Amino acid sequence: MDTTLEKTQVNCPIEEALNLIGDKWSLLIARDIIRGVNRFDTLKESLKISRNVLTMRLAELEKADIVYKSPVKPGAKRMLYNPTPKCLALLPTIVSLMEWTSQWSSTEDKTWSKVIDKETRLPLRTQIVNQQGQAVPLTQIKISSGKN
């Protein structure tokens, strides 16, 4: 009986995502830029991050096409950092992380920020749906190797 396992290279999308945004700051920078905090100094102040680290992370996010910069006004040296469609696509992930933290954090005395619908002001939540848009229970989800 041959018990050797077939060695197949399977790429992990989580590993790939963490290579892009898995450091301490990148997802927080993307979150703030999505929220409209888009000037260097306001990002630095909001995140309590050093100038050098923010400069490096913004350059990496720009290279990865997650943010782009544009001058505050034509010919200006100061830049605005803007979300690309790739950055905006992180929003469900950011919301999921916020929900997960709110539910599972052992810190009970914190008031967590929430994501709300601009029009109704009601809280939003993420949900896993199938290709037809129907909700799928977590007990019915399987992470496959990509072959199935």
TIDO-293742 format. One record per residue (C-alpha): residue in three letters; x, z, y; residue number from 1. Coordinates in Angstrom, 2 decimals. Example, Ala and Ser with C-alpha at 12.3 -4.5 7.8 and 13.67 -1.06 7.14 Angstrom:
R; resn; x; z; y; resi
R; ALA; 12.30; 7.80; -4.50; 1 .
R; SER; 13.67; 7.14; -1.06; 2 .
//
This chain:
R; resn; x; z; y; resi
R; MET; 0.00; 0.00; 0.00; 1 .
R; ASP; 1.42; -1.02; 3.37; 2 .
R; THR; 1.02; 1.86; 5.81; 3 .
R; THR; 2.91; 0.36; 8.74; 4 .
R; LEU; 0.86; 0.23; 11.89; 5 .
R; GLU; 0.51; -3.02; 13.73; 6 .
R; LYS; 2.54; -2.74; 16.92; 7 .
R; THR; 0.48; -4.41; 19.60; 8 .
R; GLN; 1.29; -4.18; 23.27; 9 .
R; VAL; -1.81; -2.85; 24.99; 10 .
R; ASN; -1.70; -2.58; 28.73; 11 .
R; CYS; -3.21; 0.54; 30.21; 12 .
R; PRO; -5.11; 0.02; 33.46; 13 .
R; ILE; -4.79; 3.73; 34.31; 14 .
R; GLU; -1.00; 3.51; 34.07; 15 .
R; GLU; -1.03; 0.41; 36.27; 16 .
R; ALA; -3.26; 2.11; 38.86; 17 .
R; LEU; -1.05; 5.21; 38.89; 18 .
R; ASN; 1.97; 3.00; 39.50; 19 .
R; LEU; 0.24; 1.79; 42.67; 20 .
R; ILE; -1.60; 4.88; 43.94; 21 .
R; GLY; -0.53; 7.76; 41.70; 22 .
R; ASP; 1.82; 9.54; 44.06; 23 .
R; LYS; 0.67; 12.56; 46.05; 24 .
R; TRP; -0.26; 10.64; 49.21; 25 .
R; SER; -1.45; 7.08; 48.58; 26 .
R; LEU; -5.03; 7.84; 47.56; 27 .
R; LEU; -5.40; 10.31; 50.43; 28 .
R; ILE; -4.10; 7.70; 52.88; 29 .
R; ALA; -6.53; 5.11; 51.45; 30 .
R; ARG; -9.37; 7.65; 51.72; 31 .
R; ASP; -8.62; 8.34; 55.37; 32 .
R; ILE; -8.27; 4.65; 56.24; 33 .
R; ILE; -11.62; 3.95; 54.57; 34 .
R; ARG; -13.09; 6.81; 56.68; 35 .
R; GLY; -11.78; 5.08; 59.82; 36 .
R; VAL; -8.69; 7.20; 60.44; 37 .
R; ASN; -6.47; 4.21; 61.02; 38 .
R; ARG; -3.76; 5.01; 63.57; 39 .
R; PHE; -0.38; 6.24; 62.40; 40 .
R; ASP; -0.45; 9.46; 64.43; 41 .
R; THR; -4.01; 10.34; 63.43; 42 .
R; LEU; -3.18; 9.72; 59.77; 43 .
R; LYS; -0.09; 11.91; 60.11; 44 .
R; GLU; -2.12; 14.69; 61.72; 45 .
R; SER; -5.07; 14.42; 59.34; 46 .
R; LEU; -2.91; 14.54; 56.22; 47 .
R; LYS; -0.19; 16.93; 57.47; 48 .
R; ILE; 2.37; 14.46; 56.12; 49 .
R; SER; 5.88; 13.79; 57.40; 50 .
R; ARG; 6.53; 10.67; 59.47; 51 .
R; ASN; 9.04; 9.31; 56.93; 52 .
R; VAL; 6.76; 9.75; 53.92; 53 .
R; LEU; 3.77; 8.23; 55.75; 54 .
R; THR; 5.90; 5.27; 56.82; 55 .
R; MET; 7.06; 4.67; 53.23; 56 .
R; ARG; 3.58; 5.05; 51.71; 57 .
R; LEU; 1.95; 2.75; 54.27; 58 .
R; ALA; 4.61; 0.11; 53.58; 59 .
R; GLU; 3.96; 0.40; 49.83; 60 .
R; LEU; 0.19; 0.21; 50.30; 61 .
R; GLU; 0.61; -2.84; 52.52; 62 .
R; LYS; 2.89; -4.52; 49.97; 63 .
R; ALA; 0.28; -3.82; 47.26; 64 .
R; ASP; -2.43; -5.41; 49.47; 65 .
R; ILE; -4.35; -2.14; 49.72; 66 .
R; VAL; -4.06; -1.89; 53.51; 67 .
R; TYR; -3.12; -4.31; 56.24; 68 .
R; LYS; -2.00; -3.60; 59.75; 69 .
R; SER; -3.08; -5.21; 62.97; 70 .
R; PRO; -2.06; -4.50; 66.56; 71 .
R; VAL; -4.26; -2.09; 68.53; 72 .
R; LYS; -4.57; -4.91; 71.09; 73 .
R; PRO; -2.89; -8.32; 71.28; 74 .
R; GLY; 0.85; -7.95; 71.80; 75 .
R; ALA; 0.82; -4.17; 71.31; 76 .
R; LYS; 3.51; -2.40; 69.28; 77 .
R; ARG; 1.06; 0.22; 67.96; 78 .
R; MET; -0.76; -0.74; 64.82; 79 .
R; LEU; -4.08; -0.02; 63.20; 80 .
R; TYR; -4.14; 0.33; 59.42; 81 .
R; ASN; -7.18; -1.32; 57.88; 82 .
R; PRO; -8.65; -1.29; 54.38; 83 .
R; THR; -8.49; -4.49; 52.37; 84 .
R; PRO; -11.20; -5.34; 49.80; 85 .
R; LYS; -8.78; -3.92; 47.22; 86 .
R; CYS; -8.75; -0.62; 49.15; 87 .
R; LEU; -12.53; -0.53; 49.53; 88 .
R; ALA; -12.83; -1.08; 45.77; 89 .
R; LEU; -11.18; 2.36; 45.37; 90 .
R; LEU; -14.24; 4.03; 46.91; 91 .
R; PRO; -16.09; 4.63; 43.59; 92 .
R; THR; -12.89; 6.19; 42.21; 93 .
R; ILE; -12.54; 8.41; 45.26; 94 .
R; VAL; -16.19; 9.47; 44.98; 95 .
R; SER; -15.75; 10.18; 41.25; 96 .
R; LEU; -12.70; 12.35; 41.94; 97 .
R; MET; -14.63; 14.24; 44.62; 98 .
R; GLU; -17.54; 14.83; 42.21; 99 .
R; TRP; -15.21; 15.92; 39.42; 100 .
R; THR; -13.40; 18.38; 41.68; 101 .
R; SER; -16.63; 19.80; 43.08; 102 .
R; GLN; -17.98; 20.36; 39.57; 103 .
R; TRP; -14.87; 21.63; 37.79; 104 .
R; SER; -12.82; 23.41; 40.44; 105 .
R; SER; -12.29; 27.10; 39.84; 106 .
R; THR; -12.24; 27.67; 43.59; 107 .
R; GLU; -15.75; 28.86; 44.39; 108 .
R; ASP; -15.33; 29.69; 48.07; 109 .
R; LYS; -14.63; 26.14; 49.23; 110 .
R; THR; -17.10; 23.82; 50.87; 111 .
R; TRP; -16.31; 20.34; 49.62; 112 .
R; SER; -16.83; 17.16; 51.60; 113 .
R; LYS; -19.62; 14.96; 50.29; 114 .
R; VAL; -20.37; 11.27; 50.24; 115 .
R; ILE; -23.74; 10.39; 51.73; 116 .
R; ASP; -25.85; 7.31; 52.38; 117 .
R; LYS; -25.53; 6.44; 56.09; 118 .
R; GLU; -29.22; 5.60; 56.42; 119 .
R; THR; -30.96; 8.24; 54.29; 120 .
R; ARG; -28.28; 10.95; 54.71; 121 .
R; LEU; -28.78; 11.76; 51.01; 122 .
R; PRO; -25.78; 12.55; 48.79; 123 .
R; LEU; -24.43; 9.77; 46.59; 124 .
R; ARG; -22.88; 9.96; 43.15; 125 .
R; THR; -21.14; 7.60; 40.81; 126 .
R; GLN; -22.58; 6.42; 37.54; 127 .
R; ILE; -21.36; 4.29; 34.67; 128 .
R; VAL; -23.60; 1.31; 34.03; 129 .
R; ASN; -23.52; -1.58; 31.59; 130 .
R; GLN; -23.42; -5.26; 32.54; 131 .
R; GLN; -27.21; -5.22; 33.05; 132 .
R; GLY; -26.98; -2.30; 35.48; 133 .
R; GLN; -28.46; 0.28; 33.08; 134 .
R; ALA; -26.98; 3.78; 33.04; 135 .
R; VAL; -24.85; 4.56; 29.98; 136 .
R; PRO; -24.63; 8.19; 28.77; 137 .
R; LEU; -21.09; 9.59; 28.60; 138 .
R; THR; -21.57; 10.28; 24.87; 139 .
R; GLN; -22.02; 6.54; 24.31; 140 .
R; ILE; -18.75; 5.48; 25.97; 141 .
R; LYS; -15.69; 4.40; 24.02; 142 .
R; ILE; -12.33; 3.41; 25.47; 143 .
R; SER; -11.10; 0.53; 23.34; 144 .
R; SER; -7.70; -1.09; 22.99; 145 .
R; GLY; -8.89; -4.23; 24.74; 146 .
R; LYS; -9.27; -6.22; 21.51; 147 .
R; ASN; -12.91; -5.24; 20.89; 148 .
//
